Amino acid sequence: MAAEQTRDTGTSWWKEFSNFMRKDTKGVEIVSYTVSGILLVVAYRKIRPVTIFGKPSDIPHHFVRDQVKQYGRVTKIEPSQLYGPLLVVQHHPPAKVFFWSSKTIPIKIDGITINANGYSWLQSVVTGKEICFIPMKEPSSAAQIECRVCINDSKKQIDVGEALLSLGFAKLSVPVPKSVRNRKDVHAVALYQYYRTLAKAERYAKDRRNGLWQSSLGPRVWPLSLWPVLWDRVTNPNRVPALVR
């Protein structure tokens, strides 16, 4: 008996609530608009669809943590005695509303130290190109932010840091971290994979005495000097992209 009364009470309460919501459409609209507004604010803060970054501090912390890709065009290469060559990039947000904005953000290629040949290469190859950049570290100064930078060539995506190291136009400036145990840590995994790629590119340049390694390491004795050449011809004759040859 008590159970039936409870069931009847619950049913009548739901009917009253349903009738009230059907009659009070204004209340329903307010709730719907409120929820939609909250979701819109959360989405905007997460992806910043119209924000044009003009300085390193403009980039949100979660963009580094979640490795959010950004896009832009390199307007020039700016020399810096403290940080080395910096890419001055005009940032392109997902929805470019402010067409008249001329903001630029200075970007340092993370993990490498670039020499004079590398600076010249950047000026001749990267200037004017559309790039993808991923912030790898929290900005430590207002002068630059360290990023992974890639160029979308017609055939493949070219990692600029990897290309510079392969050509012997730069040196690795960071230690390769140990294997990441927590694979859910997106930032730690990305750093590990990126620095391993850079270390591999530097070994490639050292083995072949490319660029700066030709004078600093000296020639390899025969027949060891033939091995890298033969290996390249057999495995991947077009390892260095056409853009950087």
Secondary structure, 3 states (H helix, E strand, C coil): CHHHHHHHHHHHHHHHHHHHHHHCHHHHHHHHHHHHHHHHHHHHHHHCCCCCCCCHHHCCHHHHHCCCCEEEEEEEEECCCCCCCEEEEEEECCCCCCCCCCCCEEEEECCEEECHHHHHHHHHHHCCCEEEEEECCCCCCCCCEEEEEEEECCCCEEEHHHHHHHHCCEEECCCCCCCCCCCCCHHHHHHHHHHHHHHHHHHHHHHHCCCCHHHHCCCCCCCCCHHHHHHHHHHCCCCCCHHHC
